[in-house]
Amino acid sequence: MKKFLLLSTGLILAFAMQAQNYDVIKNLLILNQYKKAKDDLDKAWGNAKFVSKPEAYLLKATIYGGLAMDSATRLTPDAPRILAEAETAFAKYREMQPDVALLTDPIYKNAPINIYSSLFTAGYKDYEAKSWQAGFDKFKKVVDLSDLMIDKKIIQVAADTNSLLLAGITAENAGLKEEAVKYYSRMADMKAGGQGFEGIYRFLVNYYAVKKDNANFEKYKAIGKQLYPESQYFTYDKVDFAVGLEEDINKKIRSLEETLAADPSNQKATLLLGEIIYDTLNSRKEGAVQPSNAADLETKMVAAFIKAASFKADDEIPYLFIGDHFINKSIRTNDAREAHAAAMKARTKPGTQASKEDIAKRDALDNEYANTLDAAREPYEKAAAIFAKKEKLSGQDKQQYKKVSGYLGDIYMNKKIRAKGKPADQAKYAADEKKWNDVYDTIK
């Protein structure tokens, strides 16, 4: 029994000595003798009992963190190593004492404060140097420390917006979009505003538009519009983003089709789908050629415009697009007709018959021209009917109405010519030709 008591007394004395060692070194910190405190700590560090308690690691984090911030150390080559040791020690302390109860001690509060300050300073240098990944690696630690200090009332602020912002910026520029969202959304949810913060909301709106997350897209667009009412960016809807975020025509179409799959009655998306395909099939770029899937795109375009027209009975725009497309197509076909006619004439000797192949191709081009031209007839007639019902025509309305009636006169003239040998049809088409030519003349 006596031996047991002696052993217990020995343990008590050992732990008392250990606690005394902590206090001796802490007293050096009160006197700002960080170098001496480090020397004493390093000597004690080999003692297994000394490092068996969480306080040992918090003491080390406090000392090394203070040295990392000391003017005599922070500019030396050894500064990064000292800071890294402070970080490691503090992480170990948090692991051993998750409730971080010792941080109520005024001396130990300096551990997270000094590590935070050193990391923030180093991270900001990375930010200025555009070393984005290195900067983010530091600022994510800075945010973690600031969250801890806010939670434990070590610093009296609601949120460390500067650190959140810099963590978001460095993550974004490092290509870590999901990480950037994490920090930006925290700021946005607080409705943090002011000069230089608009980019947060632009990023989030853009990010969720790409993700097709309509709830968050609308949420952050609404906050952005509230905080920055003069910015046009927050007036764009999901359809604008579906088109604007993509460069490839096929991706634009696919994005719009995905939007329409979720919202079939979206007139804007429907009309825009038709317009995008129209611009591709009727490109004004020098040397533009028809895409290999032009026929499929044309079918998709016409269907989109017809659907768009069904949403609004008095809207002539969809019909004008369809008519204009087939007129443009007929012009290209007519160019091919004329080129073939010239080539056929050049290779046919005077007084001889053109080859069967040339005649067959000529007839095929003639039929293609007539059919393509006629495809513009119905949509143009529907557009003309809408113009005719308008009480007052704008200058642009008159210009479009005149164009439509002029082409309708040409279409019926071509039908009259092709009805050769069919007097009744010729008479009917001649009447329609006159009708539209008369309409053309009345539009002033």
Secondary structure as UniProt FT lines:
FT   HELIX           2..30
FT   TURN            31..32
FT   HELIX           34..44
FT   TURN            45..46
FT   TURN            48..49
FT   HELIX           50..52
FT   HELIX           54..69
FT   TURN            71..75
FT   TURN            77..78
FT   HELIX           79..96
FT   TURN            98..99
FT   HELIX           101..104
FT   TURN            106..109
FT   HELIX           110..128
FT   TURN            129..130
FT   HELIX           132..151
FT   TURN            152..153
FT   HELIX           161..173
FT   TURN            174..175
FT   HELIX           177..189
FT   TURN            190..191
FT   TURN            195..196
FT   HELIX           198..210
FT   TURN            211..212
FT   HELIX           214..227
FT   TURN            229..230
FT   HELIX           232..235
FT   HELIX           238..244
FT   HELIX           249..262
FT   TURN            264..265
FT   HELIX           267..281
FT   TURN            286..287
FT   TURN            292..293
FT   HELIX           294..311
FT   TURN            313..314
FT   HELIX           317..347
FT   TURN            350..351
FT   HELIX           356..375
FT   HELIX           377..389
FT   HELIX           395..418
FT   TURN            419..421
FT   HELIX           423..442
//
